[in-house]
């Protein structure tokens, strides 16, 4: 509470994102007192959980997430793609569906950082792309996270996605759906002299 009060004295700061594994590893720490402190703070607090596998969706974790949400706190989730742990479409589908049932929004599916000693846990980028292509038609949009690569040496997050625009010529675009169908989409006609400028 004291830290959030100090942050609230910074007029340029609108939001604070608290990234935490507490709902997974120590869910009893999420209590009414903590939730009230987070809810009443200015700047506004967003909670970013880190569930990586459906086996982490315990009853205690569900209670912790429900308490956060019921106190009016937005809760989202970052999942790290881990080789041999959660690098299968079915595993992530189960995780993301479970989180949405708890009112926790899957936000990022992160390509694991390039850190010495963790190469055995990292997956090729193609694995994440393949999983996202398969999840696209199986999950609601609210359950579908962005696939992100947090680039080395702090160069920022880069969204990664399957190539869905097959061709674009003169305002005609061929798009590939999640079913593999190719569909044509036409841009609107250019505005005429009597058309108002865009707002």
Secondary structure, DSSP 4 states (H G I P E B T S, - for coil): -HHHHHHHT-TT--EEEEEESHHHH-GGG--HHHHHHHHT-SSEEEEEE---SGGG--HHHHHHHHHHHHTT-EEEEEEEE-TTTT-SHHHHHHHHHHHHHTT-EEEEEEEPP--TT-TTT---HHHHHHHHHHHHTTS-GGG-PEEEEEEGGGTEEEEE----EEEEETTEEEEE-TTS-EEEEEPPPPP-TTSPPP-
